[in-house]
Amino acid sequence: MATETERLYVLPGDAIDEPLVPRHKKQPLRLGPGLRHIPPSAIVPTVAGQLVVEPRKNSMWMEYNGGRYVPAQNDLVIGQVQRSAAELYLVNLAAHTASATLPQLAFEGATKKTRPQLAQGALVYARVVLANRHMDAELECVSAATGKAEGLGPLTGGMAFDVSLGLARRLLMARSRDEGGVEVLELLGAEGLAFETAVGRNGRVWVGSDSPKTIVLVGRALRETDEGRLDVEQQRKLVKRLVREMR
């Protein structure tokens, strides 16, 4: 049984050795993107990439850059409102992905009188609460644990940038530098740039700042890190160069 985060490269259909599958007395096993359960007990990858095993959360998933985003329960996503229906919004999550639904009361403290009025094109930071292959994904903008927004909700101002699914997942890791090899946002903050971000598992990063130049610089740093597959040392050099050019 795995006792710490493990990674290895696998191909679609490869057999995953049973000792790699985490076991927890209380938590059910959670399979993330890129893995499929074949009864009775086989777990196989559906994409090529890194298999990540996280025993503390009793979870497994695949890290990979390509492919189409497929919503999974509890994913944090950045969506764009397409239109409003009677009691919900239809939200775009990614190209070639079916629209998700966002109930108009799925916001902290929302009532029919106080619910946010979102125009076409508005951005929202939301959590996937329902996802299966036979229905449109459903979103909400509150924490499942507290019922509070906790950073979820409409994203005002700023700009959204597209990144690979792999970089998005790495940015969302609790220890993104150690486990994901990405530190570009922390390095930009250490240079004195004031900005805030929201990262969606669907390959979008929203950047907000009072300075338009800062927004553009952060987006450029993310793009170059992603496209160049830069390691941490290369990210440091990139940030120094971009900040020097801006000033």
Residue pairs with C-beta under 8 A, 6 or more apart in sequence:
1 19
1 21
1 22
1 23
1 55
2 19
2 20
2 21
2 22
2 53
2 55
3 55
4 55
5 52
5 53
5 54
5 55
5 179
6 20
6 51
6 52
6 53
7 50
7 51
7 52
7 53
7 63
8 20
8 50
8 51
9 48
9 49
9 50
9 51
10 16
10 45
10 48
10 49
10 50
10 51
10 62
11 45
11 48
12 44
12 45
12 46
12 47
12 48
13 44
13 45
14 44
14 45
15 42
15 44
16 43
16 44
16 45
16 51
18 41
20 51
20 53
20 60
21 29
21 43
21 53
21 60
22 29
22 53
22 54
22 55
22 58
22 59
22 60
23 29
23 58
24 55
24 58
27 57
27 58
28 58
29 58
29 59
29 60
30 57
30 58
30 59
30 60
31 37
31 43
31 59
31 60
31 61
32 59
32 60
32 61
32 62
32 72
33 61
33 62
33 70
33 72
33 165
34 45
34 46
34 47
34 49
34 61
34 62
34 63
34 64
35 43
35 44
35 45
35 46
35 51
35 60
35 61
35 62
36 43
36 44
36 45
36 46
37 43
38 44
43 60
45 51
45 62
46 62
47 62
47 64
47 66
47 67
48 64
49 62
49 63
49 64
49 65
49 166
50 62
50 63
50 64
51 60
51 61
51 62
52 60
52 61
52 62
52 63
53 59
53 60
54 60
61 169
63 166
63 169
63 170
64 165
64 166
65 164
65 165
65 166
65 167
66 164
66 165
67 165
68 94
68 95
68 96
68 97
69 93
69 94
69 97
69 165
69 201
69 202
69 203
70 97
70 131
71 77
71 93
71 97
71 100
71 128
71 131
71 137
71 202
72 128
72 131
72 201
73 128
73 129
73 130
73 131
74 127
74 128
74 129
74 144
75 127
75 128
75 131
75 200
75 201
75 202
76 125
76 126
76 127
76 152
76 172
76 198
76 199
76 200
76 201
77 93
77 100
77 125
77 126
77 127
77 128
77 139
77 200
77 201
77 202
77 204
78 123
78 124
78 125
78 126
78 155
78 160
78 198
78 199
78 200
78 202
78 204
78 205
78 206
79 91
79 92
79 93
79 100
79 102
79 123
79 124
79 126
79 139
79 200
79 202
80 91
80 92
80 121
80 122
80 123
80 124
80 160
81 89
81 90
81 91
81 92
81 102
81 118
81 119
81 120
81 121
81 122
81 123
81 124
82 89
82 90
82 91
82 92
82 99
82 120
83 89
83 90
83 120
84 90
84 104
84 118
84 120
87 103
87 104
87 105
88 101
88 102
88 103
88 104
89 101
89 102
89 104
89 118
89 124
90 99
90 100
90 101
90 102
91 99
91 100
91 101
91 102
91 124
91 126
91 139
92 99
92 100
93 99
93 100
93 137
93 200
93 202
94 202
94 203
97 202
98 136
98 137
99 136
100 128
100 136
100 137
100 138
100 139
101 136
101 137
101 138
101 139
102 124
102 126
102 138
102 139
102 140
102 141
103 138
103 140
104 110
104 115
104 116
105 111
105 112
105 115
106 126
106 139
106 140
106 141
106 142
107 115
107 116
107 140
107 141
107 142
107 149
107 153
108 141
108 142
108 147
108 148
108 149
108 153
110 116
116 153
116 154
118 124
118 154
122 154
122 155
123 154
123 155
123 160
123 206
124 139
124 141
124 152
124 153
124 154
124 155
125 141
125 151
125 152
125 153
125 154
125 155
125 198
125 200
125 206
126 139
126 140
126 141
126 152
127 139
127 140
127 141
127 142
127 143
127 144
127 152
128 137
128 138
128 139
129 138
129 139
129 140
129 144
130 137
130 138
131 137
131 138
140 152
141 149
141 152
141 153
141 154
142 148
142 149
142 150
142 152
143 149
143 150
143 152
151 198
155 198
155 206
155 208
156 208
157 208
158 196
158 206
158 207
158 208
158 209
158 215
159 206
159 207
159 215
159 216
159 219
160 204
160 205
160 206
160 207
161 204
161 205
161 206
161 207
161 219
161 222
161 223
162 203
162 204
163 171
163 203
163 204
163 205
163 222
163 223
163 226
164 203
164 226
165 201
165 202
165 203
167 182
167 203
167 222
167 225
167 226
168 199
168 200
168 201
168 202
168 203
168 204
168 205
169 180
169 201
170 176
170 179
170 180
170 181
170 182
171 180
171 182
171 185
171 199
171 205
172 199
172 201
173 179
173 180
176 182
176 183
177 183
177 186
177 232
181 231
181 232
182 225
182 232
182 235
183 232
183 235
183 236
184 221
184 222
184 225
184 230
184 235
184 238
184 239
185 197
185 218
185 222
187 235
187 236
187 239
188 195
188 217
188 218
188 221
188 239
188 243
189 195
191 239
191 240
191 243
193 209
193 211
193 214
193 217
193 218
193 243
194 209
194 210
194 211
194 214
195 207
195 208
195 209
195 211
195 214
195 215
195 218
196 207
196 208
196 209
197 205
197 206
197 207
197 208
197 218
198 205
198 206
199 205
199 206
200 206
205 219
205 222
207 215
207 218
207 219
208 215
209 215
209 218
213 246
214 246
217 242
217 243
217 246
220 242
221 235
221 238
221 239
221 242
224 230
224 238
225 235
225 238
228 234
230 238
